[in-house]
Amino acid sequence: MPKKSIKETKKSTLSIPVYDLNGKVEKNLDLTEKIFAVDGNSKLLSQYVRVYLSNQRQGTASTKTRGEVAGTTKKIYKQKGTGRARHGAKKAPIFIGGGVTGGPKPKDYSLKMNKKQKRKALFYSLSQKLKNNSVLGLVNNALEIKPKTKLMSNFLNSVDLKNKKILLVLPEKKGDLFLASRNLKNLAILPVESINAYSVMKHEKVLFTEKSIERLTKHFLKENES
């Protein structure tokens, strides 16, 4: 029996099982090396996560200084003769209702990362998930599932994913499959255009529909060419 070449062996590993709604493997789906066999490093992913989380911060926390607090500036009692400490207005920080010293002010926490780095981080994260056998496929017929949570829950049970943290990648964040999945506790849903390295690495398993894989390839590789 002839031995398989290294090239043939590598190609055969770039595929995922595609399940039907009964949890049976219907076929294997070949994946592109440009997305699922990308070399990278942990520093790139670490940098992406830092940028992603920083960009989620609103930075809207704000406190008022003594100059911004509403109230009178009248001296609360005379300077001398009372035996008490010297005070000015009640807007001083030591009084209830007064200003805050060194409190937070609105701030922009956003960081920048270029598109090529973001794309490479995504491809590398997907490549790592594939190496760990954590990328699965779902037949396109599932997009026409009845919008009932129980049906999707039964599918996850059948493929032993019930208690796993799953990222479901859909062609669009709408439709019957979205409605059947959105109330499941450990399942997050993203459209293809919104998939990112942070979401991929945060979840134990990534579940694509066949159509999602097609759109992923067209969207990111076409964008890469332009």
KAHU-V620510 format. One record per backbone hydrogen bond with DSSP energy under -0.5 kcal/mol. NH is the residue of the N-H (numbers start at 1). CO is the residue of the C=O. If there is no record, write none. Layout:
BEGIN
nh = [NH/NH]
co = [CO/CO]
END
This chain:
BEGIN
nh = [9/10/11/12/13/14/14/15/16/18/19/19/20/23/26/26/27/29/30/31/35/36/37/44/45/46/47/48/49/50/51/52/53/54/55/56/56/57/57/63/68/69/76/92/95/98/99/100/102/107/109/118/119/120/121/122/123/124/125/126/127/128/129/130/131/132/133/134/136/137/138/139/142/143/144/145/148/151/152/153/154/155/156/157/158/159/160/161/162/164/166/166/167/168/168/169/169/170/170/174/176/177/179/180/181/181/182/184/187/188/190/192/194/195/195/200/201/202/203/203/204/205/206/207/208/208/209/210/213/214/215/216/217/218/219/220/221/222/222/223/224/225/226]
co = [5/6/7/8/9/10/11/13/29/27/17/137/24/20/18/24/18/16/28/14/32/32/33/41/41/42/43/44/45/46/47/48/49/50/51/52/53/53/54/104/65/65/88/89/92/95/91/64/100/59/107/114/115/116/117/118/119/120/121/122/123/124/125/126/127/128/130/129/206/17/208/19/139/140/141/142/146/148/148/149/150/151/152/153/154/155/157/156/156/161/164/186/205/166/188/167/207/168/190/172/143/143/175/176/177/178/178/181/184/166/168/170/191/191/192/196/197/198/199/200/165/165/134/167/136/206/169/138/209/210/211/212/213/214/215/216/217/217/218/219/220/221/222]
END
